[in-house]
């Protein structure tokens, strides 16, 4: 069954815009800080890989707590495009590289949206695919989401065109978004759904917001 992202959001998360800072738009949610106590760089100027391994551990632990193999997932990707470069659209690498079930790619949907910050020269090219946890290389996908600002692999792209990837649990009505190596946001329609998450990972939660 085909599902439309905007219709789902309007019905389940009314008023929400699927962009970063989800937990600031929605009453039920948590903000998790990654890598607390670890700096990205060593004194010798090299990347602190121990920090990134810890970040990956945190992100995967949260993902696995939210998503079971029986849950239906909507994998949504926002790509930000300049209108003058419309003829040179960036190739979407999320679904080429990170979908195990290649047959699912035939069900990939795309829609074009105006940029949410009223920049007339930029628009959002949104891709979305209904799948399950076992259909995706979620470990690599999560690592790539964390690697946005650094020369680490796996990686989605570079610079301004780096996409935002949202994991929507259609079964539990939870949205999980890793904005980069600094942290992630989780929102839900029901407090009880993410209460175990908040208890289990309470030491990671940023209580300043």
Secondary structure as UniProt FT lines:
FT   HELIX           5..12
FT   TURN            14..15
FT   HELIX           22..25
FT   STRAND          29..33
FT   TURN            36..37
FT   TURN            43..44
FT   HELIX           49..66
FT   TURN            69..70
FT   STRAND          72..82
FT   HELIX           83..88
FT   HELIX           94..98
FT   HELIX           102..107
FT   STRAND          109..114
FT   TURN            116..117
FT   TURN            120..121
FT   STRAND          122..132
FT   HELIX           133..135
FT   HELIX           138..146
FT   TURN            147..149
FT   HELIX           159..161
FT   STRAND          164..169
FT   TURN            170..173
FT   STRAND          174..180
FT   TURN            181..182
FT   STRAND          183..188
FT   HELIX           191..200
FT   TURN            201..204
FT   TURN            207..208
//
